[in-house]
Amino acid sequence: MRTPFWICIFTCLTLVLAACDTADESSITDSPTPGVTDNLITLGSSLALTGHAGYLGTQTLRGAQAYLHHINEQGGVHGRKIRVDAVDDSYDPPQCLANTQRFIIDNNVFALFCYVGTPTTLKALPLVEEAHIPLVGMFTGANALRQPVNRYVVNIRASYYQETMAAVSHMVNDLGLQKIAVFYQFDAYGFDGLIGTELALKKYELEPVARGSYIRGTQDVQEGLEKIRKSNAEAVVMIGTYGACAQFIELAEQQEFNPIFYTVSFVGAEELARRVGMNSPAHVFMSQVVPPPIDTPTDGYSANDSASDYVRLLKRYFPDDTPSFIGLEGFLNAKIMVEGLRIAGRNLTRERFINAIESIHDFKLGPGMSITYGPADRQGLEAIHFTKLHQGHFVPFSNWSGFNEELRSL
């Protein structure tokens, strides 16, 4: 019995289409993943290593490298070691954009990692969305990196909104303050902190009694200080870099203006403390998004598992460095990166990595610290810790009622 001609034609077409599908699938499977070889994964990091935010970038990178060196000594992840191609952008948005373009166009990095700063990171965000390249562990609490949720953006730290909300809550509820001003850097970072503070104050039917700003990269703070001083503010929320904030505090002291100063974590505790100095009478608080970088209990704080590991590994790989809150944050960034790579498996692609990140649930970093992600969740840690400047160092602080009594006795 002869097979009808139309059945033969249909069978041939089916075989041809199947062959095409197989070829397409094979080409996708065999295509190399950027930044990945048989024995190496390369990450691209654009961050400030010099300039007025150089301390922030250096500490972030050293913290991350301390953990990655440890992982590499153990053989890496699925037989691949991890290398960070770190390029200085001096906290300059156009330079960060140029660095990111090179990472993507040269096709030589698997993911972007440990970017530092709001204006810089936001400048690179459109490239992240277009290239579908993971961006993991940024040293910025910008809301624009959290809302709307971006599949390829992975935040580890809490947001500036969370930091300022916690700070304003203590100022109003615990200290009874009503007159709160904002000093901010005139860019995306400063605006984000300003909005976060305004939203926090609105909860108590308040608004800033004054707003003063300065231009990024300068320490021209006098005009902003004058606006705030005239308002007789009881507290000043500071959204800036360590140089400008230290200058503001110093000039305020010279002018006998003595409010409570509060800064978000990005300011950098160790460098701000160094610049303000041992003998400053100012009351300076700073919120932190990680616990104290200690390896032994102190001031009522137990040594956190990740903090202890960070201190130990930093001493091993960078013995001349001093542990810092910023360095610990970089260390945690690296831990999440490694966990995502581990879950993604040996057959690594960017999409498998993001799927792996989304599968992380209750990943323990230490007592009271765990991370959970999901398709609609790119926010890692939520807790806010407070520190207070004391004898040239920021130390853990929680006794708000005691401090309130101290204020009332003055």
Buried (B, 14 or more C-beta within 10 A) or exposed (E): EEEEEEEEEEEEEEEEEEEEEEEEEEEEEEEEBBBBEEEBBBBBBBBBBEBBBBBBBBBBBBBBBBBBBBBBEEEBBEEBBBBBBBBBBBBBBEBBBBBBEBBBEEEEBBBBBBBBBBBBBBBBBEBBBEBEBBBBBBBBBBBBBBEEBBBBBBBBBBBBBBBBBBBBBBBBEEBEBBBBBBBBBBBBBBBBBBBBBBBBBEEBEBEBBBBBBBEBBBBEBBEBBBBBBEBEBBBBBBBBBBBBBBBBBBBBBEEEBBBBBBBBBBBBBBBBBBBBEEEBEBBBBBBBBBBBBBBEEEEEBBBBBBBBBBBBBBBEBBEEBEBBBBBBBBBBBBBBBBBBBEBBEEEBBBBBBBBBBBEBEEBEBBEEBBBEBEEEEBBBBEEBBBBBBBEEEBBBBBEBEEBBEEBEEE
